[in-house]
Amino acid sequence: MELIADGNIIRSLNRSELRRKVLFYLLSIYPYRSYLSEISRAIKSDPSNVKGCLEGLGVRYTGEESLVGLGLVSVEQTKNGFRYFKVNQEYIEDVKSLKSMFNHKKVFAVEIG
């Protein structure tokens, strides 16, 4: 599946500048991973909002529209319970294309049915 053609992904990233910041920060450190508080510090945002972008949190950030829910970011949990996030390796080129698209202009997706 080509992610840049997925209307749900475009809509989700259009709706949240914070989602874009989190995703593009993780892209900037790829292939390395990061944990929640480190991501929060790097993008200067509250950890609860970053958690919402990554995994969903109530109504504001639904699980389906979260970066993990969309498949853009994967989660690794260590034996001692730490959770690390990184761009999903399978979609790294698509995420680079998304970053390029968002750097140049506002992106709109229209579904014709």
TAPE-V304382 format. One record per backbone hydrogen bond with DSSP energy under -1.0 kcal/mol. CO is the residue of the C=O (numbers start at 0). NH is the residue of the N-H. If there is no record, write none. Layout:
((CO:NH) (CO:NH))
//
This chain:
((1:4) (2:5) (5:9) (6:10) (7:11) (8:12) (9:13) (10:14) (15:19) (16:20) (17:21) (18:22) (19:23) (20:24) (21:25) (22:26) (23:27) (24:28) (28:31) (33:84) (34:38) (35:39) (36:40) (37:41) (38:42) (39:44) (45:49) (46:50) (47:51) (48:52) (49:53) (50:54) (51:55) (52:66) (53:67) (56:60) (60:56) (65:69) (66:71) (66:72) (67:70) (71:87) (73:85) (75:83) (77:80) (81:77) (83:75) (84:33) (85:73) (87:90) (88:91) (90:94) (91:95) (92:96) (93:97) (94:98) (95:99) (96:100) (97:101) (98:102) (99:103) (100:104))
//
